[in-house]
Amino acid sequence: MNLEDLKKHWKLEQGSKSKDEILQLIAHRSESVSARNRRKALIEAGTFVLLLLVFFTGLDPERNSWLVNLFLVLVVMTGIVNNLLLYRKLLVNKRGDNLTQSLEKQIRAQWQQLQFSVLFSVLFFSAVFGFLLLRTEISGPEFWLIPLVFGLSIAIRSWFEIDKLKKSIRQLTLCQMELKAAGAKT
Amino acid sequence: MCRIYRDTSEDREDLFQEILFQLWKAWPSFRAEARVSSWMYKIALSTAIARFRKKTKQEEILREEMIPMQEEQNVHPEKERLYQAISLLSDADKAMISLYLDDYSYEEMADILGISINYVGVKLSRIREKLTQILNPQNHES
């Protein structure tokens, strides 16, 4: 089979959508992209706010140094801002870059997000553990248990984020490498 | 493009809508230096490839066995076979062959993909070989 044969098959019953069909499709699935992502960002931001409310109304923040409390607020605010920025970064190619450039930007952005996620996990659990534990004296078996729980919490959260992003980065990198092999102009 | 990059009709609808969303958002930055269709292709390809979607085990098995997940209604059987064969190619190869089949020139293909124009012909002939092998495995074995 040559390329012209392929093209001939491709042209069979070219199924383009009418304007009405497109409008119907948009109306039918209007929840699927922007609304879904906006909802996710709002839920996560809401969870952070709720966490702050619980910590500052039910867990005696006055027993902590103001620095510990401020640290928790700053870390949680960073999480909220990152979520809102992620929502704004939903655009994959707003400048109309070619595929090679667009992939490069996507990979860079996802690596940055991965690094941020790990750093944020460390900061977040440091702030939470600091808030709950710096006001009490710890001794005995708890002294060893706490670092273990602390480490595990960071590891589990980081693992989920890394797993999700690494698969996506791997897929993008594969495509980028193939384009580079075809003389991509980077 | 949605038919090539996604296996199920629901995923295709999702991708189609997402491409429209991305086009709508990117439209203010469009400069009339190239054809609108080339610009649209750049956005659509970036969206289709950048949006990672984890495949279920069942989809992987069906894909490997080349069993149509949900045959499109009113699609010619030959074209359906071609769709399936193309869906087995890599993301970069899918992009190149769909541009070729949609009658883009080598120059436009190089511009949309960001690759050297000299490689377009070479790469296309390799893709053709792969597709022939997928579509006619018995001929290739003999």
Chai-1 contact restraints between the chains, C-beta under 6 A:
chainA,res_idxA,chainB,res_idxB,connection_type,confidence,min_distance_angstrom,max_distance_angstrom,comment,restraint_id
A,M1,B,T132,contact,1.0,0.0,6.0,A-B,restraint_1
A,L3,B,R128,contact,1.0,0.0,6.0,A-B,restraint_2
A,K7,B,L101,contact,1.0,0.0,6.0,A-B,restraint_3
A,H9,B,E78,contact,1.0,0.0,6.0,A-B,restraint_4
A,H9,B,K79,contact,1.0,0.0,6.0,A-B,restraint_5
A,H9,B,L82,contact,1.0,0.0,6.0,A-B,restraint_6
A,W10,B,L101,contact,1.0,0.0,6.0,A-B,restraint_7
A,L12,B,H76,contact,1.0,0.0,6.0,A-B,restraint_8
A,L12,B,K79,contact,1.0,0.0,6.0,A-B,restraint_9
A,E13,B,H76,contact,1.0,0.0,6.0,A-B,restraint_10
A,R29,B,E13,contact,1.0,0.0,6.0,A-B,restraint_11
A,R29,B,Q17,contact,1.0,0.0,6.0,A-B,restraint_12
A,S32,B,D14,contact,1.0,0.0,6.0,A-B,restraint_13
A,S32,B,Q17,contact,1.0,0.0,6.0,A-B,restraint_14
A,V33,B,Q17,contact,1.0,0.0,6.0,A-B,restraint_15
A,V33,B,E18,contact,1.0,0.0,6.0,A-B,restraint_16
A,V33,B,F21,contact,1.0,0.0,6.0,A-B,restraint_17
A,S34,B,F21,contact,1.0,0.0,6.0,A-B,restraint_18
A,L91,B,K25,contact,1.0,0.0,6.0,A-B,restraint_19
A,V92,B,Q22,contact,1.0,0.0,6.0,A-B,restraint_20
A,V92,B,S46,contact,1.0,0.0,6.0,A-B,restraint_21
A,V92,B,T47,contact,1.0,0.0,6.0,A-B,restraint_22
A,V92,B,A50,contact,1.0,0.0,6.0,A-B,restraint_23
A,N93,B,I43,contact,1.0,0.0,6.0,A-B,restraint_24
A,N93,B,S46,contact,1.0,0.0,6.0,A-B,restraint_25
A,K94,B,A26,contact,1.0,0.0,6.0,A-B,restraint_26
A,K94,B,S29,contact,1.0,0.0,6.0,A-B,restraint_27
A,R95,B,S29,contact,1.0,0.0,6.0,A-B,restraint_28
A,G96,B,W39,contact,1.0,0.0,6.0,A-B,restraint_29
A,G96,B,K42,contact,1.0,0.0,6.0,A-B,restraint_30
A,N98,B,I112,contact,1.0,0.0,6.0,A-B,restraint_31
A,N98,B,G114,contact,1.0,0.0,6.0,A-B,restraint_32
A,L99,B,L45,contact,1.0,0.0,6.0,A-B,restraint_33
A,L99,B,L113,contact,1.0,0.0,6.0,A-B,restraint_34
A,L99,B,G114,contact,1.0,0.0,6.0,A-B,restraint_35
A,T100,B,G114,contact,1.0,0.0,6.0,A-B,restraint_36
A,Q101,B,G114,contact,1.0,0.0,6.0,A-B,restraint_37
A,S102,B,S46,contact,1.0,0.0,6.0,A-B,restraint_38
A,Q106,B,A50,contact,1.0,0.0,6.0,A-B,restraint_39
A,S168,B,F52,contact,1.0,0.0,6.0,A-B,restraint_40
A,Q171,B,F52,contact,1.0,0.0,6.0,A-B,restraint_41
A,C175,B,I49,contact,1.0,0.0,6.0,A-B,restraint_42
A,C175,B,D91,contact,1.0,0.0,6.0,A-B,restraint_43
A,C175,B,A92,contact,1.0,0.0,6.0,A-B,restraint_44
A,E178,B,S90,contact,1.0,0.0,6.0,A-B,restraint_45
A,E178,B,A92,contact,1.0,0.0,6.0,A-B,restraint_46
A,L179,B,A92,contact,1.0,0.0,6.0,A-B,restraint_47
A,L179,B,I115,contact,1.0,0.0,6.0,A-B,restraint_48
A,A182,B,I115,contact,1.0,0.0,6.0,A-B,restraint_49
A,A182,B,Y119,contact,1.0,0.0,6.0,A-B,restraint_50
A,A182,B,K123,contact,1.0,0.0,6.0,A-B,restraint_51
A,G183,B,I115,contact,1.0,0.0,6.0,A-B,restraint_52
A,G183,B,S116,contact,1.0,0.0,6.0,A-B,restraint_53
A,G183,B,Y119,contact,1.0,0.0,6.0,A-B,restraint_54
A,A184,B,G114,contact,1.0,0.0,6.0,A-B,restraint_55
A,A184,B,I115,contact,1.0,0.0,6.0,A-B,restraint_56
A,K185,B,G114,contact,1.0,0.0,6.0,A-B,restraint_57
